[in-house]
Amino acid sequence: MRILRTPDTCFDGLKDYPFEPNYTQITTDDGSALRIHHLDEGARDGDLVLCLHGQPVWSYLYRKMVPYLTQSGLRVIAPDLPGYGKSDKPAAREDYSYERQVEWMGQWL
C-alpha cells in the first residue's frame, strides 16, 4: 500500500487549533506502516470523552469543544481517521472501505 503523509508544517498556524500532536503507528493488512494522529487533552485521570469524526472532516471539527470539556475536568481524545487531517493517507481509492477504517481504528485503540 502506498502511503502519503501531509507534512506537519502544513498545519502550522492553524486557527483555534493549539493542540499538541500525538501519533500512533499501526500495521495495515499488507504490512505497511500507517501513522494515525490524535488529540489527547485534559486530565489523564478525568473521565474520557472519545470524539470520532465522520467524513470528510477531521479532529479540527472539535477545536471549540475540547477546551470546554477539558475545563470541566474531562480527558478528550480525538483521532483523525486514516485519510484525514494529520493522519497518513493511503494513496489508492480502493484502499478505503468502512471495514478497513474499523480495522485500523480497532488497532489504534
Beta strands, then each sheet from edge to edge (+ up, - down):
strand 1: 3-4
strand 2: 22-27
strand 3: 33-42
strand 4: 48-50
strand 5: 75-79
strand 6: 89-90
sheet 1: 1+ 6-
sheet 2: 2+ 3- 5+ 4+
end
